[in-house]
Amino acid sequence: QLQESGGGSVQAGDSLRLSCTASGRRPLSDYAVGWFRQQGDKEREFVAWISIRAGSIRYADSVKGRFSVSRNNNEDIAYLQMDSLKPEDTAVYYCAAKFQIAADEARQYQYWGQGTQVTVSS
């Protein structure tokens, strides 16, 4: 039901913007949106979340000051702007949606996209 786009291969210091859209009975604007990433076989890691009306936002310490999450409920889309990318940001990035309050824990999200690969080379 969710679809990410915008991944790719970039150099360290470059920027990428990921997008998340929904296709289903309910619009993305009905959900809090989280962004997560997974590096190889490691556990899926919280990156950022944004509340339904964008009144609350939270970032992982590892991306704070470099990444920015936003959403446009009129266009039913959410974004993850990633600046000053580092090789350690290389991962598959997922957007996820959940009802009501946003959360850091991946298991609390009901809907997931298939992920988009981000590769940052030094």
Backbone bond lengths (Angstrom), bond angles and torsions (degrees), N, CA, C in turn:
res aa  C-N    CA-C-N  psi(-1)  N-CA   C-N-CA  omega(-1)  CA-C   N-CA-C  phi
1 Q - - - 1.451 - - 1.519 113.19 -
2 L 1.327 117.19 -19.63 1.461 120.40 177.88 1.518 108.94 -111.94
3 Q 1.313 115.44 149.99 1.453 120.62 -179.93 1.515 109.29 -137.29
4 E 1.336 115.92 124.20 1.452 121.00 174.76 1.520 109.42 -96.44
5 S 1.302 115.94 152.64 1.458 121.61 172.94 1.518 108.56 -150.47
6 G 1.326 115.68 162.89 1.455 119.97 175.08 1.508 115.64 107.32
7 G 1.328 116.86 -2.60 1.452 118.85 177.97 1.522 111.65 -70.44
8 G 1.324 115.70 173.33 1.447 120.03 179.17 1.506 111.63 166.93
9 S 1.325 115.04 -171.20 1.460 122.60 179.49 1.522 108.96 -110.40
10 V 1.325 115.99 125.42 1.462 121.46 -177.25 1.522 109.78 -137.30
11 Q 1.318 114.77 171.67 1.452 121.70 175.54 1.531 109.56 -91.80
12 A 1.317 114.65 156.84 1.467 119.44 175.46 1.524 109.50 -56.26
13 G 1.318 115.21 136.77 1.450 121.02 -178.10 1.513 114.72 94.43
14 D 1.321 116.35 -14.64 1.467 120.90 179.38 1.523 110.94 -78.13
15 S 1.321 113.95 177.03 1.461 120.98 -179.98 1.519 110.53 -125.02
16 L 1.316 114.97 154.44 1.454 123.45 171.46 1.520 107.99 -142.44
17 R 1.318 115.17 151.41 1.466 119.42 172.52 1.521 108.71 -123.51
18 L 1.307 115.36 120.34 1.453 121.89 175.95 1.515 109.47 -92.95
19 S 1.322 115.02 145.32 1.457 121.46 177.23 1.513 109.43 -120.46
20 C 1.311 115.20 152.17 1.454 121.86 178.43 1.516 108.49 -135.13
21 T 1.317 115.76 124.00 1.459 121.38 177.09 1.515 109.08 -126.73
22 A 1.322 115.42 163.90 1.449 120.80 -177.81 1.521 110.19 -124.37
23 S 1.317 115.16 145.69 1.458 121.14 172.14 1.511 107.14 -130.54
24 G 1.279 116.52 113.27 1.446 120.62 -177.08 1.506 110.54 175.20
25 R 1.316 114.97 -170.45 1.457 119.16 -176.43 1.515 111.42 -70.93
26 R 1.338 116.15 -30.52 1.455 119.61 -177.23 1.520 109.52 -113.06
27 P 1.319 117.24 142.62 1.466 120.12 -179.07 1.525 111.58 -75.39
28 L 1.316 115.31 160.02 1.458 120.70 178.19 1.518 111.39 -59.19
29 S 1.327 116.64 -28.95 1.454 120.98 -178.43 1.537 113.39 -65.92
30 D 1.321 117.45 -8.16 1.466 121.27 175.67 1.514 112.72 -84.64
31 Y 1.332 117.10 -6.43 1.456 121.21 -170.49 1.522 112.56 -124.26
32 A 1.318 114.68 150.91 1.460 119.24 161.66 1.534 107.22 -73.94
33 V 1.310 116.61 146.77 1.467 121.17 -176.48 1.524 110.02 -119.50
34 G 1.307 113.95 131.95 1.464 120.01 175.94 1.511 110.02 -118.17
35 W 1.308 114.72 151.57 1.466 121.64 173.51 1.535 107.96 -117.77
36 F 1.311 115.23 133.43 1.450 122.14 -179.46 1.525 108.65 -133.02
37 R 1.310 116.30 164.17 1.451 119.79 175.16 1.521 109.48 -141.81
38 Q 1.323 113.66 155.71 1.461 119.67 -179.23 1.517 108.88 -137.80
39 Q 1.319 114.63 127.30 1.462 121.74 -178.90 1.514 108.19 -108.00
40 G 1.298 117.15 109.42 1.452 122.09 179.86 1.514 111.46 56.43
41 D 1.336 115.15 -126.56 1.459 120.95 -178.26 1.524 112.70 -91.55
42 K 1.305 116.89 5.63 1.459 119.06 -179.34 1.524 110.42 -70.33
43 E 1.308 114.86 163.66 1.461 121.03 177.87 1.529 109.66 -67.19
44 R 1.333 114.21 148.10 1.463 119.64 178.22 1.525 108.81 -63.36
45 E 1.321 115.89 132.94 1.452 122.41 -170.51 1.525 110.50 -113.24
46 F 1.303 115.75 135.05 1.464 121.63 176.38 1.531 110.15 -65.77
47 V 1.320 116.45 136.92 1.453 122.03 176.77 1.530 110.83 -114.70
48 A 1.338 115.84 -52.46 1.464 119.59 -177.28 1.516 108.84 -166.55
49 W 1.329 115.68 158.21 1.458 119.38 169.27 1.510 109.97 -141.94
50 I 1.331 113.77 160.23 1.456 121.09 178.12 1.513 107.38 -137.70
51 S 1.318 115.89 135.67 1.455 120.47 -177.80 1.536 110.28 -72.83
52 I 1.319 115.41 172.64 1.461 121.00 -173.13 1.528 111.93 -56.59
53 R 1.316 116.96 -44.56 1.464 119.78 -178.20 1.524 112.49 -103.39
54 A 1.347 114.92 15.49 1.466 121.53 177.15 1.527 112.48 65.09
55 G 1.328 116.54 20.05 1.454 118.55 178.31 1.510 113.22 -78.07
56 S 1.338 116.47 -20.84 1.463 121.60 179.48 1.519 108.97 -131.72
57 I 1.310 114.83 140.36 1.467 122.26 179.75 1.521 107.18 -141.15
58 R 1.309 114.52 145.77 1.470 119.12 177.67 1.517 108.85 -143.63
59 Y 1.337 115.21 145.31 1.461 121.59 179.89 1.519 110.76 -127.22
60 A 1.315 115.35 150.39 1.452 120.32 167.98 1.527 108.67 -68.23
61 D 1.308 116.08 148.49 1.469 120.08 -179.42 1.526 111.69 -58.20
62 S 1.316 116.36 -32.43 1.460 120.67 -175.37 1.527 113.12 -68.14
63 V 1.334 117.47 -18.65 1.464 120.36 -177.58 1.522 112.85 -118.78
64 K 1.312 116.82 -5.45 1.457 120.83 -177.09 1.520 110.56 -58.51
65 G 1.326 115.55 132.61 1.462 120.58 -178.75 1.513 114.36 87.78
66 R 1.331 117.03 -12.57 1.469 120.70 179.31 1.533 111.82 -116.27
67 F 1.304 117.26 -33.75 1.459 122.42 -178.67 1.527 109.54 -106.70
68 S 1.331 114.31 150.60 1.453 120.14 178.75 1.524 108.98 -139.59
69 V 1.330 115.81 127.68 1.467 120.57 179.50 1.523 108.61 -104.41
70 S 1.312 116.14 141.80 1.457 121.15 179.07 1.516 109.25 -151.81
71 R 1.301 115.20 172.00 1.463 120.04 176.94 1.510 109.64 -153.34
72 N 1.308 115.28 153.80 1.456 122.37 175.07 1.517 106.10 -126.34
73 N 1.312 116.49 99.86 1.464 119.76 -175.44 1.530 111.89 -71.44
74 N 1.303 117.79 -23.34 1.469 119.41 175.66 1.517 111.08 -66.70
75 E 1.337 115.36 -35.13 1.459 119.97 179.05 1.523 111.94 -98.95
76 D 1.321 116.22 -1.76 1.468 122.07 175.52 1.528 111.53 58.98
77 I 1.293 116.03 52.69 1.455 121.42 -177.59 1.524 109.31 -145.64
78 A 1.318 115.49 149.34 1.454 121.70 175.31 1.525 108.48 -125.05
79 Y 1.333 115.07 153.56 1.449 120.19 -176.05 1.528 111.08 -130.89
80 L 1.324 114.11 152.39 1.450 121.28 167.12 1.524 106.65 -127.87
81 Q 1.315 116.11 105.99 1.454 121.89 176.96 1.521 108.20 -86.88
82 M 1.315 116.09 123.65 1.460 121.04 -176.52 1.522 108.50 -118.78
83 D 1.303 116.11 113.59 1.469 122.74 179.37 1.521 110.10 -112.98
84 S 1.315 115.21 163.81 1.474 120.96 178.21 1.524 111.20 48.34
85 L 1.300 115.92 48.27 1.462 120.49 -176.10 1.523 111.24 -63.81
86 K 1.322 113.92 145.60 1.463 122.41 -179.57 1.526 109.02 -120.29
87 P 1.313 117.48 157.05 1.473 119.40 177.46 1.525 112.37 -55.58
88 E 1.320 117.38 -33.71 1.467 119.99 179.91 1.522 113.36 -71.46
89 D 1.326 117.70 -6.04 1.464 121.26 173.29 1.532 111.75 -82.89
90 T 1.323 116.39 -7.25 1.457 120.14 179.18 1.517 110.39 -59.67
91 A 1.328 116.14 124.84 1.467 121.67 -176.08 1.522 108.97 -177.59
92 V 1.316 115.29 170.81 1.457 121.00 165.06 1.526 106.89 -89.04
93 Y 1.305 115.86 127.11 1.462 121.92 -177.53 1.529 109.66 -103.56
94 Y 1.331 114.41 135.09 1.459 121.49 -178.41 1.525 109.85 -122.84
95 C 1.315 115.63 142.01 1.450 118.22 164.19 1.524 107.58 -102.47
96 A 1.317 114.33 151.72 1.449 121.37 -177.45 1.516 108.85 -142.90
97 A 1.319 115.80 155.11 1.453 120.63 -177.58 1.517 110.36 -131.77
98 K 1.301 115.54 144.31 1.450 120.94 176.86 1.523 109.19 -145.52
99 F 1.316 113.51 155.95 1.449 119.10 176.66 1.523 110.13 -74.50
100 Q 1.306 113.84 154.00 1.460 122.83 171.72 1.525 111.51 60.96
101 I 1.321 116.77 -124.00 1.452 120.68 -166.25 1.521 111.04 -82.70
102 A 1.334 116.67 137.07 1.458 121.38 177.04 1.525 109.83 -68.72
103 A 1.341 114.97 161.37 1.458 119.75 -176.54 1.515 110.56 -150.88
104 D 1.336 115.41 159.93 1.461 120.38 177.23 1.528 112.01 -82.55
105 E 1.331 117.07 -24.99 1.459 120.04 -172.02 1.526 111.81 -84.11
106 A 1.317 115.60 126.36 1.462 120.33 -177.91 1.524 111.92 -59.58
107 R 1.315 117.30 -34.49 1.470 120.40 -174.66 1.523 112.30 -67.82
108 Q 1.312 117.73 -12.49 1.463 120.21 179.50 1.530 112.65 -86.04
109 Y 1.302 117.70 -6.08 1.461 120.44 -177.37 1.526 109.84 -94.73
110 Q 1.318 115.22 134.34 1.466 120.60 -175.19 1.526 113.03 -87.15
111 Y 1.306 117.46 -28.84 1.459 120.40 -172.88 1.527 110.19 -127.93
112 W 1.319 114.02 141.32 1.463 120.62 -175.92 1.515 111.45 -136.24
113 G 1.317 115.22 148.60 1.446 120.12 168.14 1.517 110.36 -85.53
114 Q 1.310 116.18 177.98 1.462 120.76 -178.08 1.524 112.15 -87.75
115 G 1.298 117.04 -9.15 1.455 120.46 175.37 1.514 113.13 96.16
116 T 1.314 114.56 153.99 1.455 121.21 176.46 1.528 107.87 -135.40
117 Q 1.315 115.74 135.00 1.463 120.68 -175.47 1.525 110.61 -79.89
118 V 1.313 114.81 133.12 1.466 122.22 171.93 1.519 107.17 -121.26
119 T 1.315 116.09 122.80 1.459 121.50 179.93 1.521 108.54 -123.45
120 V 1.326 115.47 125.06 1.463 121.13 -178.63 1.520 107.98 -119.24
121 S 1.304 116.46 119.92 1.461 120.83 -179.49 1.526 109.76 -104.77
122 S 1.315 114.21 151.08 1.471 120.11 -176.47 1.515 111.51 -87.23
